[in-house]
Amino acid sequence: MLTHTEPPGYRRTTHRASKLDSFLPVMKEILAADKKTHRKQGHTAQRIFERLWDEHGHTGGLTVVRNAVREIRQRSS
């Protein structure tokens, strides 16, 4: 009646790449350039998202960009 005597368990799929992965070098470049300017002149995560959307064709979401910006800033501090 049953094909398995025990449940087969979870089958993990391979890790899927993020839409943001190809834009990480651009984000790092923007944030590196911000270190050379006054603090108030730097980009916010919102502005980086807008630049990625307008200039580079990013179609992902704002929250993903915010999280990535936070990680990049924490690592570079």
N, C-alpha and C positions, 0 to 999 in steps of 0.2 A: 504494500500500500504506500509506504513512504520510500522515497529514493535514498534517503540518508537515515541512518540510525541515530545520528547526532546532528545538531544544527551545524551547517558548514562554517559558521563564523564570519567575521568581516573580511572582505577582500579589499585591501587598500589599493588605490590607484596611484600611479606615479604623480609626483608633485607637478601641478600645472603652473606655468610661469604667469606672473602678474602682467597686466597690461602696462604697468608702470616701469617694468624692468628696462625697457629700451630708453626710457627718459631719465633714468637715474644719473647718467653722466651730465646731462644738461642741468639737472637740479643741483648737482654738486658744483658745477661751474658757476651757476648763479649765486649760490651761497658763499663760494670762495671769493667771488668779486665783491659781495656784500661786506666781507671782513675788511676790505680796503677803504670802505666809505664810512661816513658817520653812521652811528647806530640808528638814528631816526630815518636815514636814507635807505635802509635795507628793505628787502622784500619780505612781506608777510607770506604765510602759506597760501592765503587766498590769492595774492598777486602772482605767486609762482604758478598756481593752478591756472589762472587766467592766461598767463604767458604760454604755458604748455598747450592750452586749448587753442589759443589764437595763432601762435607762431609755429607750433610743432605738430598740431593735429591730434593731440591726446584726447581720447574719448572716455576715459575713466572718470571716477568720482572724486569729489573734493576730499572726503574723509581719508581715502587712500593716500592722497598727496600730503595731507596734514600729518598723517602718521609717519610717512617717509621723511618729511622735512624735520619732524621732531627727532627721529633716529639719527639723521645726518648731523643735526646740530649737537646732539648729545655726544656723538662719537668724535666730533671735531673739537669739542671743548677741552 
